[in-house]
Amino acid sequence: MNLKMNIGVIIIFHNNATEINNRAFIENIKSTNHIKMCFVDNESKDETLEKLLDIKEVCEDKVAVVQIKKKVNRESAKRAGARYMFNDFDLKHIGFIDTHSLIEHNYNINDILNALYVEKDEIIAFDKENKRKQHIKSTLFKSVFSVLDYFKSQDSIKSNIQQSIL
């Protein structure tokens, strides 16, 4: 894998202040130069935006915050983050995470963030393989992949391995 390849990750937040561990986010973000983050705050009513801005202040060159003042659906929030990422960074791989989908699938945002940095090259390979399988030309927004799909596929691989051992 190309270790210098950058990846962008859009994370969509809505009232997630209690799930955000600023210290863990900052440690993970500072641990690599190859991931750019775009936090999209989708009209949070709690302290989510403030926490995201605090993280951005410490990790200014690696983090952007997009504030949506009137709640929109996930696709619109993803598009807002994608527009920012495509306009401000030269990235071949942009993934997104919807924090509410993480919660529905019992994933912890801080664990996922840590795994993003550890498994960056595998996530890029996952995106490349998905793009290779697509026979239609990717548009700006269709080229943004679901990071959660990568983690779900890893869980199914682990389940299959455990089943074969039994």
C-alpha positions as CSV (number, residue, x, y, z in Angstrom):
1,M,0.0,0.0,0.0
2,N,1.0,3.6,-0.6
3,L,1.7,4.9,2.8
4,K,1.7,8.5,1.6
5,M,-1.9,8.2,0.2
6,N,-4.3,10.5,1.9
7,I,-7.8,9.7,2.8
8,G,-10.6,12.0,3.9
9,V,-13.3,11.1,6.3
10,I,-16.6,12.9,6.8
11,I,-18.2,12.3,10.2
12,I,-21.8,13.4,10.5
13,F,-22.8,14.4,14.1
14,H,-26.2,15.3,15.6
15,N,-26.4,15.7,19.4
16,N,-23.5,13.4,20.1
17,A,-21.7,15.4,22.8
18,T,-21.7,12.5,25.2
19,E,-20.1,10.1,22.7
20,I,-17.2,12.5,21.8
21,N,-14.0,12.0,23.8
22,N,-12.0,15.1,22.8
23,R,-8.7,13.7,24.2
24,A,-9.1,10.4,22.3
25,F,-10.1,12.2,19.1
26,I,-7.1,14.6,19.3
27,E,-4.6,11.8,20.1
28,N,-5.9,9.8,17.1
29,I,-5.9,12.8,14.7
30,K,-2.4,13.8,15.7
31,S,-1.1,10.3,15.2
32,T,-1.0,10.5,11.4
33,N,-0.5,13.0,8.6
34,H,-2.5,10.9,6.1
35,I,-6.1,11.4,7.2
36,K,-8.1,14.6,6.8
37,M,-11.3,14.9,8.8
38,C,-14.5,16.9,8.1
39,F,-16.9,17.0,11.0
40,V,-20.4,17.9,9.9
41,D,-22.6,19.2,12.7
42,N,-26.2,18.6,11.6
43,E,-27.9,21.2,13.9
44,S,-27.0,19.8,17.2
45,K,-28.8,21.2,20.2
46,D,-26.3,20.0,22.8
47,E,-22.5,20.7,23.2
48,T,-21.5,18.7,20.0
49,L,-20.5,21.7,17.9
50,E,-18.4,23.2,20.8
51,K,-16.6,19.9,21.2
52,L,-15.9,19.6,17.5
53,L,-14.6,23.2,17.4
54,D,-12.3,22.5,20.3
55,I,-10.9,19.5,18.5
56,K,-10.4,21.6,15.3
57,E,-8.6,24.3,17.3
58,V,-6.0,21.8,18.4
59,C,-5.8,19.9,15.0
60,E,-6.4,22.8,12.7
61,D,-4.4,21.5,9.7
62,K,-6.2,18.1,9.7
63,V,-9.8,18.9,10.8
64,A,-12.5,21.0,9.3
65,V,-15.9,21.7,10.8
66,V,-19.0,22.3,8.7
67,Q,-22.0,23.6,10.6
68,I,-25.5,23.0,9.2
69,K,-27.9,25.3,11.0
70,K,-31.1,23.5,10.0
71,K,-31.2,19.7,10.3
72,V,-31.0,17.9,7.0
73,N,-31.1,14.2,6.0
74,R,-27.9,12.1,6.0
75,E,-27.4,12.4,2.2
76,S,-27.5,16.2,2.4
77,A,-25.2,16.3,5.3
78,K,-22.8,13.9,3.5
79,R,-22.9,16.2,0.4
80,A,-22.1,19.2,2.5
81,G,-19.0,17.5,3.9
82,A,-18.0,16.1,0.5
83,R,-18.2,19.5,-1.1
84,Y,-15.9,20.9,1.5
85,M,-13.4,18.0,1.2
86,F,-13.4,18.0,-2.6
87,N,-12.9,21.8,-2.7
88,D,-10.2,22.1,0.0
89,F,-8.2,18.9,-0.3
90,D,-6.7,16.8,-3.1
91,L,-8.0,13.4,-2.0
92,K,-8.6,10.2,-4.0
93,H,-10.5,8.5,-1.2
94,I,-13.3,10.1,0.8
95,G,-15.4,8.1,3.2
96,F,-18.2,9.1,5.5
97,I,-19.5,8.0,8.9
98,D,-23.0,8.8,10.3
99,T,-22.7,8.6,14.0
100,H,-26.3,7.5,14.4
101,S,-25.6,4.5,12.2
102,L,-22.6,3.6,14.4
103,I,-24.8,3.7,17.4
104,E,-27.5,1.5,15.7
105,H,-24.8,-1.1,14.9
106,N,-23.2,-0.9,18.4
107,Y,-20.0,0.7,17.3
108,N,-18.2,3.3,19.5
109,I,-17.1,6.5,17.6
110,N,-13.9,6.7,19.6
111,D,-13.0,3.0,18.7
112,I,-13.9,3.6,15.0
113,L,-11.7,6.7,14.9
114,N,-8.8,4.7,16.4
115,A,-9.4,1.9,13.9
116,L,-9.4,4.5,11.0
117,Y,-5.9,5.3,11.7
118,V,-4.7,1.8,12.3
119,E,-6.5,0.3,9.3
120,K,-6.2,3.2,6.9
121,D,-4.5,1.2,4.1
122,E,-7.1,-1.6,4.4
123,I,-9.9,1.0,4.1
124,I,-8.3,2.5,1.0
125,A,-8.0,-1.0,-0.5
126,F,-11.7,-1.6,0.3
127,D,-12.7,1.7,-1.4
128,K,-10.5,0.8,-4.5
129,E,-12.1,-2.6,-4.7
130,N,-15.6,-1.2,-4.5
131,K,-14.8,1.4,-7.2
132,R,-13.3,-1.4,-9.4
133,K,-16.5,-3.4,-9.1
134,Q,-18.7,-0.4,-10.1
135,H,-19.3,-0.3,-13.8
136,I,-20.8,3.2,-13.8
137,K,-18.7,6.3,-13.7
138,S,-18.4,7.7,-10.2
139,T,-19.8,11.2,-9.7
140,L,-18.6,13.6,-7.0
141,F,-21.0,12.3,-4.4
142,K,-21.2,8.6,-5.5
143,S,-17.5,8.3,-5.0
144,V,-17.9,8.9,-1.2
145,F,-17.9,5.5,0.4
146,S,-19.4,4.3,3.7
147,V,-16.6,3.6,6.2
148,L,-19.2,1.7,8.2
149,D,-19.6,-0.8,5.3
150,Y,-15.9,-1.5,5.7
151,F,-16.2,-2.3,9.4
152,K,-19.3,-4.4,8.8
153,S,-17.4,-6.4,6.2
154,Q,-14.6,-6.9,8.7
155,D,-17.1,-8.2,11.3
156,S,-18.5,-10.7,8.8
157,I,-15.0,-11.9,7.9
158,K,-14.2,-12.3,11.7
159,S,-17.6,-14.2,12.1
160,N,-16.8,-16.5,9.2
161,I,-13.3,-17.3,10.6
162,Q,-14.8,-18.0,14.1
163,Q,-17.5,-20.2,12.5
164,S,-14.9,-22.2,10.5
165,I,-12.8,-22.8,13.7
166,L,-15.9,-24.2,15.6
